[in-house]
Amino acid sequence: MAKLNDSLTFKHGATISNRFVQPPMLTNSGIEGEASEDTINYWKHHSKSGGMLITEYIYVTPEGGPAISWAKDRTQLAVYDDKFIPQLKKVATAMKSSGNKAIMQIAETGREASGRVALYGKPVYAPTAMDYPFLPYKVHEYSDEQIKNVIKGFGEAVRRAVEAGFDGVEIHGANHYLIQQFFSAYSNKRTDHWGGSLEKRMNFPLAVVESVMNAVKKYAPKDFIVGYRISPEEINPDSVGYTWHKSTQLIKAITDKFDLDYIHLSLPAYDQKPKDSDKTFAELFRPVLGEGTKEIIVGGINSPEKARDAMKYTDLIAIGRENIIDPLFAEKILTGHEDEITDKVSINQIKNNGMTQGMIDNFSAPKGSNPLAGDESIKSLHIKPGAWSEMTYVDSPEMK
């Protein structure tokens, strides 16, 4: 079993100094999609949060976002145009300022692009036009031409990530965003090349990875890191999009065809098991990763003891919410200062962790994100609406 302070070399040659990763987490700091000074300041504070740091999900076409954005100065970040490169370059520089690797997570949000309706009254697209009981707006169906444009957008995002100085990209195939929507039997009811059978539902994820890998070959240095994030299962009370039996088939199809550096499992708990197995998801995915492909797991790793325990299952561990509270969580463990870890957010701690105003608004909202420990102490800092339930929508036909 590897130790937390062990270095790791990916199959294409990039080396990171330890086994900690900061996973993608929304900062709600974009201004019309562009990284702001708030974004850059956040990453300056988080430059020691892991040997590898991953941005929030950044959308790759104009139709692909923003998601969960309740003000034009609180948006998800974008990379669909060269105009975003200068500010993203500053983000990459801040992320790498302590010698760590900076990864851009590239994504399309599909039906989750709520900010397109809320802020601009523009249509939202998904694999299938259907009524979603949890969405207060109409969802349109992608045409074949639009799908091909999205696939191209992922490749263009790689070029821009390289130009901005990032060390790699992570393809976001998890958390109910567009790639997962195409793979899910619940949200993909298409009968063409892009949907129907399991094999056809794999076509979009595979096409995205191919576009990314072609762009990496064309634009990126040899040691450029490429990862893929996936939710192992999509099981809801009244529907099943897929189980781990299907998602492991997808990952095998990807790793059989493409030489990825890592697979990132998006989990609520690092040691979570499916209902029909006595093995963890991390253990179940191991056999399909491919030779030399590393594994990242995340979920509930909020103490030094859990960090060490999680290493039993994986190559790398991602620290999410604890890094929001204390961005030096990993650094304090690695340097023997575990007793100095801060485990509750406070007004004073915000000065040390670089939380953006958008994040503060989110975590201090009456119905915001899952609460952070101590978040009652920052409710006085709440300025703007900061939660899905507080979003208001412009009067638009797209609401009908």
C-alpha positions as CSV (number, residue, x, y, z in Angstrom):
1,M,0.0,0.0,0.0
2,A,1.3,3.4,-1.0
3,K,1.8,6.1,1.6
4,L,0.3,9.6,1.4
5,N,3.7,11.2,1.0
6,D,4.8,8.9,-1.8
7,S,5.3,10.5,-5.2
8,L,3.4,9.0,-8.2
9,T,4.3,9.0,-11.9
10,F,1.5,8.7,-14.5
11,K,2.0,6.5,-17.5
12,H,2.8,9.4,-19.8
13,G,5.6,10.6,-17.5
14,A,4.1,13.4,-15.3
15,T,5.1,13.0,-11.6
16,I,3.2,14.4,-8.6
17,S,4.8,14.8,-5.2
18,N,2.1,13.1,-3.0
19,R,-1.1,11.1,-3.1
20,F,-3.5,14.0,-2.4
21,V,-5.8,15.5,-5.0
22,Q,-8.1,18.5,-4.8
23,P,-11.2,17.4,-6.8
24,P,-13.3,19.7,-8.9
25,M,-15.6,21.9,-6.8
26,L,-17.7,24.8,-8.1
27,T,-16.4,28.2,-7.0
28,N,-19.3,30.3,-8.4
29,S,-16.7,33.0,-9.2
30,G,-17.0,33.4,-13.0
31,I,-18.0,36.7,-14.6
32,E,-20.0,35.8,-17.7
33,G,-17.9,32.6,-17.7
34,E,-14.5,34.3,-17.3
35,A,-12.3,33.5,-14.3
36,S,-12.2,36.4,-11.9
37,E,-9.8,37.7,-9.4
38,D,-11.9,35.8,-6.8
39,T,-11.1,32.6,-8.8
40,I,-7.4,33.3,-8.9
41,N,-7.3,34.2,-5.2
42,Y,-9.1,31.0,-4.3
43,W,-6.4,29.0,-6.1
44,K,-3.6,30.9,-4.6
45,H,-4.9,29.7,-1.2
46,H,-5.3,26.1,-2.5
47,S,-2.0,25.7,-4.2
48,K,-0.8,23.3,-1.5
49,S,-4.1,21.3,-1.3
50,G,-2.7,18.3,-3.1
51,G,0.0,17.1,-5.5
52,M,-2.6,17.5,-8.2
53,L,-5.4,20.1,-8.3
54,I,-8.5,19.9,-10.5
55,T,-10.6,22.9,-11.5
56,E,-14.3,23.0,-11.3
57,Y,-16.2,21.8,-14.3
58,I,-15.6,24.2,-17.2
59,Y,-18.0,24.1,-20.2
60,V,-16.7,23.7,-23.7
61,T,-19.5,25.2,-26.0
62,P,-21.8,28.2,-25.6
63,E,-24.8,25.9,-25.2
64,G,-23.1,23.9,-22.5
65,G,-23.6,26.2,-19.6
66,P,-23.7,27.9,-17.2
67,A,-25.1,25.5,-14.6
68,I,-26.0,26.4,-11.1
69,S,-25.3,30.1,-11.7
70,W,-27.6,32.6,-10.0
71,A,-25.9,35.9,-11.0
72,K,-23.8,37.0,-13.9
73,D,-20.9,37.5,-11.5
74,R,-21.4,34.1,-9.9
75,T,-21.2,31.9,-12.9
76,Q,-19.6,28.6,-13.8
77,L,-16.4,29.0,-15.8
78,A,-16.2,28.5,-19.6
79,V,-13.5,27.6,-22.1
80,Y,-15.5,27.7,-25.4
81,D,-13.6,30.7,-26.8
82,D,-10.0,31.9,-26.9
83,K,-11.1,35.0,-25.1
84,F,-11.1,33.0,-21.8
85,I,-7.4,31.9,-22.2
86,P,-5.7,35.0,-20.5
87,Q,-7.6,34.6,-17.2
88,L,-7.4,30.8,-17.3
89,K,-3.7,31.2,-17.7
90,K,-3.7,33.2,-14.4
91,V,-5.7,30.4,-12.8
92,A,-3.2,27.7,-13.9
93,T,-0.3,29.8,-12.7
94,A,-1.9,30.2,-9.2
95,M,-2.7,26.4,-9.1
96,K,0.9,25.5,-9.9
97,S,2.6,28.1,-7.7
98,S,3.6,25.5,-5.1
99,G,4.9,23.1,-7.7
100,N,1.8,21.0,-8.1
101,K,0.0,19.8,-11.3
102,A,-3.0,21.8,-12.6
103,I,-5.8,19.9,-14.3
104,M,-8.7,21.5,-16.1
105,Q,-11.9,19.6,-15.8
106,I,-13.8,19.9,-19.1
107,A,-17.5,19.4,-19.3
108,E,-20.9,20.1,-20.9
109,T,-23.8,20.3,-18.5
110,G,-26.7,19.4,-20.8
111,R,-30.0,19.5,-19.0
112,E,-28.3,21.0,-15.9
113,A,-27.5,24.3,-17.7
114,S,-30.0,26.1,-15.5
115,G,-28.0,29.4,-15.7
116,R,-28.8,29.6,-19.4
117,V,-32.5,29.9,-18.6
118,A,-32.1,31.8,-15.3
119,L,-29.7,34.5,-16.6
120,Y,-30.3,34.6,-20.3
121,G,-33.6,32.9,-21.2
122,K,-31.8,30.6,-23.7
123,P,-32.7,27.0,-24.5
124,V,-31.2,24.0,-22.7
125,Y,-30.3,20.8,-24.5
126,A,-30.0,17.2,-23.6
127,P,-29.8,13.8,-25.4
128,T,-33.6,13.5,-25.3
129,A,-36.4,16.1,-25.0
130,M,-38.4,14.9,-22.1
131,D,-40.0,16.3,-19.0
132,Y,-37.8,16.1,-15.9
133,P,-39.9,16.5,-12.7
134,F,-37.0,18.1,-10.9
135,L,-36.4,20.9,-13.5
136,P,-38.6,24.0,-13.8
137,Y,-37.8,24.6,-17.5
138,K,-38.2,22.9,-20.9
139,V,-35.4,20.7,-22.2
140,H,-34.7,20.4,-25.9
141,E,-33.1,17.5,-27.8
142,Y,-29.7,17.8,-29.4
143,S,-29.6,17.4,-33.2
144,D,-26.9,15.2,-34.7
145,E,-25.0,18.3,-35.9
146,Q,-25.1,19.8,-32.4
147,I,-23.7,16.6,-30.9
148,K,-20.8,16.6,-33.3
149,N,-20.2,20.3,-32.4
150,V,-20.0,19.4,-28.7
151,I,-17.5,16.6,-29.4
152,K,-15.4,19.1,-31.4
153,G,-15.7,21.5,-28.5
154,F,-14.0,19.1,-26.1
155,G,-11.0,18.9,-28.5
156,E,-10.8,22.7,-28.8
157,A,-10.9,22.9,-25.0
158,V,-7.8,20.8,-24.8
159,R,-6.0,23.2,-27.1
160,R,-7.0,26.1,-24.9
161,A,-6.0,24.3,-21.7
162,V,-2.6,23.7,-23.2
163,E,-2.2,27.3,-24.2
164,A,-3.3,28.4,-20.7
165,G,-0.5,26.3,-19.1
166,F,-2.5,23.4,-17.6
167,D,-0.8,20.1,-17.1
168,G,-3.7,18.0,-18.1
169,V,-7.5,17.7,-18.5
170,E,-10.2,15.6,-16.8
171,I,-13.2,14.6,-18.9
172,H,-16.3,15.1,-16.7
173,G,-18.4,12.0,-17.3
174,A,-20.1,12.1,-13.8
175,N,-22.6,13.8,-11.6
176,H,-25.6,13.8,-14.1
177,Y,-23.9,16.1,-16.6
178,L,-24.1,15.7,-20.3
179,I,-21.7,12.7,-20.8
180,Q,-23.6,10.8,-18.1
181,Q,-26.9,11.8,-19.6
182,F,-25.9,10.1,-22.9
183,F,-24.8,7.0,-21.1
184,S,-27.9,6.8,-18.8
185,A,-30.8,4.7,-20.0
186,Y,-33.1,7.1,-18.0
187,S,-32.1,10.2,-19.9
188,N,-31.1,8.9,-23.3
189,K,-34.2,7.6,-25.2
190,R,-32.7,8.2,-28.7
191,T,-33.0,5.7,-31.5
192,D,-30.1,6.9,-33.6
193,H,-26.3,6.4,-33.5
194,W,-26.2,8.1,-30.1
195,G,-28.7,6.0,-28.1
196,G,-30.8,2.9,-27.6
197,S,-28.6,-0.1,-26.7
198,L,-25.8,0.0,-24.2
199,E,-23.3,0.0,-27.0
200,K,-24.9,3.0,-28.6
201,R,-25.2,4.9,-25.4
202,M,-21.4,4.5,-25.1
203,N,-20.9,6.2,-28.5
204,F,-20.9,9.7,-27.2
205,P,-18.5,9.2,-24.2
206,L,-16.2,7.3,-26.6
207,A,-16.4,10.0,-29.2
208,V,-15.6,12.7,-26.6
209,V,-12.5,10.8,-25.4
210,E,-11.4,10.3,-29.0
211,S,-11.7,14.0,-29.6
212,V,-9.7,14.8,-26.5
213,M,-7.0,12.3,-27.2
214,N,-6.6,13.5,-30.8
215,A,-6.2,17.1,-29.5
216,V,-3.7,16.0,-26.9
217,K,-1.6,14.3,-29.6
218,K,-1.8,17.5,-31.8
219,Y,-1.3,20.2,-29.2
220,A,0.0,18.9,-25.8
221,P,3.4,17.9,-24.5
222,K,4.2,14.2,-24.1
223,D,3.6,14.1,-20.3
224,F,0.1,15.8,-20.5
225,I,-2.3,14.1,-18.1
226,V,-5.7,12.9,-19.2
227,G,-8.3,11.6,-16.8
228,Y,-11.9,10.6,-16.9
229,R,-14.4,11.0,-14.0
230,I,-17.4,8.8,-13.7
231,S,-20.2,8.1,-11.2
232,P,-20.2,4.4,-10.7
233,E,-24.0,4.1,-10.6
234,E,-27.1,6.2,-11.4
235,I,-29.9,4.8,-9.3
236,N,-32.8,7.0,-8.3
237,P,-36.0,6.0,-6.3
238,D,-38.1,5.7,-9.5
239,S,-35.5,5.0,-12.2
240,V,-32.2,3.3,-12.9
241,G,-29.9,5.0,-15.4
242,Y,-27.2,2.3,-15.0
243,T,-25.5,0.1,-12.4
244,W,-21.8,-0.5,-11.8
245,H,-22.1,-3.6,-14.1
246,K,-22.7,-1.2,-17.0
247,S,-20.3,1.6,-16.0
248,T,-17.4,-0.8,-15.6
249,Q,-18.2,-1.9,-19.2
250,L,-17.9,1.7,-20.3
251,I,-14.6,2.3,-18.6
252,K,-13.2,-1.0,-20.0
253,A,-14.3,0.2,-23.5
254,I,-12.5,3.5,-22.9
255,T,-9.3,2.1,-21.5
256,D,-9.1,-0.7,-24.1
257,K,-9.1,2.0,-26.8
258,F,-7.4,5.0,-25.2
259,D,-4.4,5.4,-23.1
260,L,-5.7,7.4,-20.1
261,D,-3.6,8.4,-17.1
262,Y,-6.3,8.0,-14.5
263,I,-10.0,7.2,-13.8
264,H,-11.7,9.3,-11.1
265,L,-14.6,7.7,-9.2
266,S,-17.2,10.3,-8.0
267,L,-18.5,8.8,-4.7
268,P,-20.3,10.0,-1.6
269,A,-18.1,7.8,0.5
270,Y,-14.7,6.5,-0.4
271,D,-15.4,3.0,0.8
272,Q,-18.9,2.8,-0.6
273,K,-20.1,-0.6,-1.9
274,P,-23.0,-1.4,-4.3
275,K,-25.9,-3.3,-2.9
276,D,-25.0,-6.4,-4.8
277,S,-21.4,-6.8,-3.9
278,D,-19.2,-7.0,-0.8
279,K,-16.4,-5.1,-2.6
280,T,-16.0,-1.3,-2.7
281,F,-16.5,0.5,-6.0
282,A,-12.8,1.3,-6.0
283,E,-12.1,-2.5,-5.9
284,L,-14.7,-3.3,-8.6
285,F,-13.2,-0.8,-11.0
286,R,-9.6,-1.9,-10.6
287,P,-9.8,-4.8,-13.1
288,V,-11.0,-2.5,-16.0
289,L,-8.6,0.4,-15.5
290,G,-6.1,-0.8,-18.0
291,E,-2.3,-1.3,-17.6
292,G,-0.8,1.6,-15.7
293,T,-4.0,3.7,-15.4
294,K,-4.3,5.1,-11.9
295,E,-7.4,5.4,-9.7
296,I,-8.7,8.4,-7.7
297,I,-11.5,8.1,-5.1
298,V,-13.3,10.7,-3.2
299,G,-16.0,11.0,-0.5
300,G,-16.0,11.6,3.2
301,I,-12.2,11.8,3.6
302,N,-12.3,14.4,6.3
303,S,-9.6,13.3,8.8
304,P,-6.0,12.0,8.7
305,E,-7.2,8.6,9.8
306,K,-9.7,8.3,6.9
307,A,-7.0,9.6,4.5
308,R,-4.7,6.8,5.4
309,D,-7.5,4.2,5.4
310,A,-8.6,5.2,1.9
311,M,-5.2,4.4,0.5
312,K,-6.0,0.7,1.0
313,Y,-8.3,1.0,-2.0
314,T,-6.6,3.3,-4.5
315,D,-3.7,5.2,-5.9
316,L,-4.8,8.7,-5.1
317,I,-7.3,10.3,-2.7
318,A,-9.3,13.4,-3.4
319,I,-10.2,15.8,-0.5
320,G,-13.2,18.0,-1.2
321,R,-15.2,19.7,1.5
322,E,-12.4,19.5,4.1
323,N,-10.2,21.4,1.6
324,I,-12.8,24.2,1.4
325,I,-12.5,24.6,5.1
326,D,-8.8,24.1,5.4
327,P,-6.8,24.2,2.2
328,L,-3.7,23.1,4.1
329,F,-5.4,19.8,5.2
330,A,-3.0,17.7,3.1
331,E,0.1,19.9,3.9
332,K,-0.5,19.6,7.6
333,I,-0.7,15.8,7.4
334,L,2.3,15.5,5.2
335,T,4.4,17.7,7.5
336,G,3.3,16.2,10.8
337,H,1.0,19.0,11.9
338,E,-2.3,17.1,12.0
339,D,-3.3,18.7,15.3
340,E,-3.4,22.1,13.5
341,I,-6.1,21.1,11.0
342,T,-9.2,23.3,11.1
343,D,-12.4,21.3,10.7
344,K,-15.0,24.1,10.9
345,V,-15.5,27.1,8.7
346,S,-15.7,30.6,10.4
347,I,-15.4,34.2,9.4
348,N,-11.8,34.1,10.5
349,Q,-11.1,30.9,8.6
350,I,-12.5,32.4,5.4
351,K,-9.5,34.8,5.5
352,N,-7.2,31.7,5.3
353,N,-9.1,29.5,2.8
354,G,-9.9,31.9,-0.1
355,M,-13.6,31.1,-0.3
356,T,-15.1,33.2,-3.1
357,Q,-18.1,35.3,-2.4
358,G,-20.1,32.9,-4.5
359,M,-19.1,30.0,-2.3
360,I,-19.9,32.0,0.8
361,D,-23.3,32.9,-0.6
362,N,-23.9,29.2,-1.4
363,F,-22.9,27.7,1.9
364,S,-24.6,30.5,3.9
365,A,-27.9,30.3,2.1
366,P,-31.0,29.0,3.9
367,K,-31.3,26.2,1.3
368,G,-27.8,26.1,-0.1
369,S,-25.3,23.3,-0.7
370,N,-24.9,20.5,1.8
371,P,-23.8,22.3,4.9
372,L,-20.2,22.8,5.9
373,A,-19.3,22.3,9.6
374,G,-19.6,25.6,11.3
375,D,-21.4,27.3,8.4
376,E,-23.9,28.9,10.8
377,S,-21.1,31.3,11.7
378,I,-20.9,32.8,8.2
379,K,-24.6,33.4,7.6
380,S,-24.0,37.1,8.2
381,L,-21.8,37.2,5.1
382,H,-24.6,36.2,2.8
383,I,-25.1,38.8,0.0
384,K,-26.9,37.2,-3.0
385,P,-29.1,34.2,-3.6
386,G,-26.9,31.2,-3.4
387,A,-28.8,28.1,-4.0
388,W,-30.8,26.2,-6.7
389,S,-34.0,26.8,-4.7
390,E,-33.4,30.5,-4.7
391,M,-32.8,30.9,-8.5
392,T,-35.3,33.0,-10.4
393,Y,-35.9,32.6,-14.1
394,V,-36.4,35.3,-16.8
395,D,-39.8,35.2,-18.6
396,S,-38.9,33.0,-21.5
397,P,-40.6,30.5,-23.9
398,E,-37.9,28.1,-22.6
399,M,-39.8,27.9,-19.3
400,K,-42.9,26.6,-21.1
